[in-house]
Amino acid sequence: MGEDALCFDLILRGGTVVDGTGGEPFVADVGIRGEHIALVGDLRAAHAPCVIEAAGLCVAPGFIDIHTHSDISLLYNPQQTSALAQGITTQVVGNCGIAMGLITDEPIFAYERRWLAPYGIRVTWEGRLALFYELVGERGTATHIVPQVAHGTLRKRVMGMERRSPAPPELGRMQELIEQAAEDGVWGFSTGLEYAPGSYARTEEIIELAKVAAKHGLFYSTHLRDEADHLVEAVQEALRIGEEAGIRVQLSHHKADGVRNWGLVHRTVQMVEEARTKGLDVMLDQYPYDAYLTSLLTGILPDWATEGGPDAIVDRLTNPTLREQIKAEILALHPDWTEPAHWQRVVIAVARNNRDLQGKSILHIAHERECHPLDCVLDILVEEHTFVSAVRFTLSEEDVQTVLRYPLTMIGSDAIATAPLGKMSVDRVHPRNYGTFPRVLGRYVRELRLLSLPEAVHKMTGLPAQRLGLRDRGILCEGAIADITIFNPLTVQDRATFEEPHQLPLGIEYVVVSGKIALQQGVPTGVLAGRVLKRQEA
């Protein structure tokens, strides 16, 4: 072997390689040249200007977060701190039918612009993904980004917030926008069928749009139409869409919401298995928590009451007659919501007009205001002009473990990458933003032994790479892109809690992105070595 063959830009020495395939770990050195892994083996005779002593640490492919909403924060948080600190090197964005790169500066997108306004971000990209990601490239990003085209945003573009089926020209326009997004390099087509306006769409509409996505080799990721009482029917709908459109299916953040639905995931996982035996490529993703965060609107107001968007919703909620009608429909559908215990489980997360409400349960606020909890919810929606989120402690830990054990479940944070300092630290986010991947490794691998270490790493690396079709990521091997996460298996754990979510995890020691050290001894280095990955270039 010549002298040049023993020269590397970076050597990871003596670590335990967990290569992402699910195979047994092994001790080896890893030599990196440029942005690629050049050699895995015995490099005692080799040299490099930078050497990381990795003995006692695990050296794994960089974690691939299959489900995020970090396209919301890319332009104001290029460091993507909370993601990078978890060991994430690639994020899939545009999930749940929402894609920031598709919005415009039109009034219909006032709600989405409220995510950006505190950071001075103006919408200048005219609803074109290529222009949005060109801006991202100019500002830089610490992680790689895998974009999707999103149904809800497309529908808003074409139909506004109208609760009806599209006319043929409108359906055709949405299909054209999917074609354009495919040209711009997206990897998937997402829906959020529990959220307006996605909830207004019939199954047939989604099938016709998914057929266009399938033609371009995209996969279909879906926030199901219902994750509670009609979970089984919602899974049936997703499987039907996959079959009739001929498209690969991803069931997003799979769970069963509400005490009376706990255990349904056994049935839905079986449905997935049966669909796979019939030839449908369907998988799951999940975050490892027994509570979720979403808009306070979601799953509360009847569909008709959300038509027209925030202004129309507030008008209805301040009209005494319509408000009483809305309340009556809600309580008829959810009689258990008359019980205080339900509202104790719903906790305000982000309320920018009423920061003092953050962290308080609806029951607590209702007692303070001396009103019924449902009136409290409707009042808060008016006060915040519907821009308010809540954590709901309505999931089962047993269900979390059931879904996590399923071999075709990947790990997805469902997070918006954030940071523990400045304006971003004021929002009371879900701890999954900081803790998802370390929590799996610490709690479910080391403490509970629910998964082996190779199984868990495979769910974070090789499996999502397979789902996406990323040929040079997800497996730690010679020739692959040098996206690498180095962690201590004895100390890795999440620290973020619902009470104090802005806490970086422990045990993620180094993160290498495209051959550059982006996290060193748990601290971001400021390196922005990520890039937007286009499907045609993969």
Steps between C-alpha positions, in 0.01 A plus 500: 500500500651835393554803721201682347274207581581549870413871500152611601331827589341351811545172686255358753720266698402188692124545523233230498341519158122451496469515124124550449429161344382343826807277505729441795722793605876476448804701603670686214656827393324719244699711256334795327616688192300801389133419549532121465594208719820374340588201719360299789752273670837510674651844447770495768762587239292779347506868585272802469504863615198422718449182703206420726578236761180298503591205724201414718266696273260383230567619145179490295365647178353845555142471618231559237188662645224372272235742628565866585359846440836672500434672169320750727828596674762454229518868405529633855686211664760368254684335790198271559640464851244271663519257207878496468543449875297178472739359240271576206681568173204477258145627548194420289278809487165602350305247705131494600394683185692818596799632300638847561665507159158490336341796678467848348458847650125487427256558792396133496839413652483749788499209749822348359670840489447533876760226546753719318405852606680509840827437319456758226457245218299626205356269235693586183512160331160524326386153604772324301695231683807553281517867603442422868777243511729730306461744792571218745817419309612863509453523878641154563370214710666277758308191388400360164139562396268260313196695373146383427205655318206555732132457418354744754718787381425419135127493570518840669686637199235378259174496699556710809319369808190380319340181632410324177644275232719661234359577158689324218715808422590532869598135525703544183680800647594305815631221278708754307647632825599145600669459162687827558605389848629173358711702257629696801625177657249397769498147637148462631139617491351568842150547634359621829146370477417595860579866428297746294509530203630143460203376701268642232642264236327175410706185455456513123671841483805367683516194275504711184778720639696203634497343154700799372743468791537126435582565135808688619602234753397699808372336817179597684526612863177561683381649823189287510149643482437384856741367764231442762153342477525435125865395488427166334292661225772761448764231454267323256476822302879541488544142381233551235680810374824304479339214311297705252772757434780242489709696750714414803331596828638647822265522802625803691552515880285190547292496819156446651365815662264480798471249784216310336717442191808371678603164360365565149858516373517119526228486236646774279846343500334173395324691221837626381640147501204367303536780244868420460425133433279622214789698353446853636815672623382658826701602808458706818679768695470606864631727774549330840268706723156445651383852414482697179493868404282655234277800438235550766252498211581147391237244581285750691301716260268332249623524141239752391612738773855515364404594143640832386800505733584697817289812434189295426561273800527797737184652352308178572636468853399857584148452360293378799264286291773329297717455808223312681444284192872419486508412871194276468652310207831454681341364816261275306801344326716490813278453808807412710622858452260604772738323741770716663757221455505553122588867526768432758683314221492796257778750574566826314838492328546814286274803550681809380231745613463333842843369601374459858274215378792289372543189712154522657229243442165602357341384826733727700430801276125432513512504881693827492249653259198340668360356180430162338818343351350494149416870524855552616632328186278706271598822677870424462453427131345844459767675709780336301318534167527116487884507503543293815627148564445249777656182636253217552592227747265246346728226370602167652857402587411139420390610152824696457694181570280288271559731204869545580559124505351456153798438267380745233455795734747784449577782740360843417501796739206694348702802614584849382873533562553772758761629746518559878594868474337819370149533359472131425533408868181688594266253329416202721574225249457124527809326648517288185666804337811427706469145625347256250806308383695504831182387677475191281866415565491574872157391617391235252839344424716536810239515779201297380682282243196518278732522200858392444747774414539381137119487459456853631778644286356323193164671566684835504729445201487208259121459506409864424775510236336196341155660517626818335730338249814669634773283355803660665368567851363295786773234491851555633717351228774594259380738230205634699459868581676570831190584704586343835372516858727400788328436834571349839267200545540517879395863543283592201161627614247775452480785752212701354174479694153640446567747782848596373523399136795714387772265624765337283546124542795320652733249337496620139870582485577577134306548181670502161310641201651450153838436659494817715470501879169673573472401869803454725472367854130579491542861384413625147808629317312738270588299190220504242591199288148383423324545170160456343490155342320478168358165403640509147851550637493222758 
